[in-house]
């Protein structure tokens, strides 16, 4: 059977990533971290401030961060200074320490009325989901 040679086609649309910087992003500078913390605190976003502070202190992946339970961070109305969590990807335990600012933010968030009888640190607003999803972390409250 003879092989038919089709003409080469050129794409009609421009590639979505043409001209964009792709790959790993640069880490936040300490000045940027403090600016974000200050804006979240001034705006009164307790959940977002607690989430941001725990993320900075723990360096956990997003999937592990959103699955943190209240019992992982708080015991007897006190925030634990040292926390141990098993990562979902590697199945290995990770220990991290929480700074004083993070402890204050976590305690304020846990004592807020939105956290009444919640099992997870960052519960979902949707009733059929126990905690926020990883993609919803991208859409946190407007910072700037």
N, C-alpha and C positions, 0 to 999 in steps of 0.2 A: 504494500500500500504506500503510495507516495506521500511524503511529508509536506504539509502546506506551511509555507513561511508567512506568518502574519506580520503586518507592518508594525514598527515600534510606535508605541503610544506615549505621548507626553502628558504629564498630569495637568489638569486644567486649574486645579487649586494649588495655592502655595502651601507648603508643609506647615503644620501647626507650630513647630518648634524652630522654624527658620529665623535666625537672628536673635533667639532667646538664649539666655544663659541656662544651661541645664546641668544636672549633677548635684552634688552635695553643696549645700549653702554654707556660708561662713557662720561661725558661732556668734551669738550675741555678745557684745562688749559689756563689761560691768556697768558702764554708764547707761546703756540701753536697758539692761535688766532693772536697774533702779528707777528709771523713768517709767517703765511699764508698771512696776509695783506701785509707784506713787500715783499714777493715773487710775489704776484699779481701786486703790484705797480711797482716793478722793471721790470717785464715782460711787463708792459703796457696793461694789460687786464682790460680795463675800465669797461666793463659789468660785468665780474666776480667779480671784486673788489666791485662794487656797490651792486651787488646781495649778496655777502658775508656780507658786512657791514650792509645792511638793514636786512638781516636774523638774524644777531647777535643782533642788536638793538631791533627788533620787536618781536622776538621769535614767529613769525607766523608759521603756518603749511605751508608746501611746496605748497599746492594747492592755498592757499590765497596769498602767496608771489609772485607766477608767474602771478597772475591776477591783481597785482597792476597797476593802471593806472598812467600815467605821472601827471595827474591832482590831484591824491591823494597826491603826494609828492612835486610837484612844482607848484608855483603860481606866475605869473608875474616875471619870471626869478629869483626867489628866492626859495630856498628849505625850506619847512615848518619844523619848529623844533618839532612841536607836530602834530601827524597824528592820525586820527581815521578811522578804517576800520571795516566793518561788516564781521565776520567770516562766511564762507560758511557752516561749520558743525553745529555750535551752533546758528547761526543767531543773535548773540549778538555783539554789538560794542566793539572794543578793541582800547584803546588809547596807544600810545607809543611815546617816544621822540627819535629824531635822534641826535647822537653825532656830533661834529664838523667834525671829519674825514669822517663820513658817508655823511654829507651834501656836503663836498667837492667832494667826489667820485661820488655822485648822480649828482651834477651839471656838473662835467666833462663828465659824461656819456650822460646826456641829451643834452649837447652842441656838442657832437661828430657827425660827418656826418652820421653815421649809424642810428641815431635816428631821422632823418629828417621826419617829419609828421607821427610819430608813436603814436598810442593811448596808448599802454601798455609800462610799464617801461622796460620789458624784452621781446622784440618781437622775434617771431620765424624766423628762416632763411627760413623756408618753407612758400611759398606764401599762401597756403590754411589755415594756422593756424595763429591766431592773436598773440599768445604769446607762449613762450617755455612751454613744458610740464614738469610735475613733474619728470618723469624718466630721462629726459635730464639734470636735475640739477645734477644728480650723475656723469654724464660724463663731467663736466666742464673742462676747460683747465687743462692740467697737471700742478700740483703745484710743485711736487717734483722730 
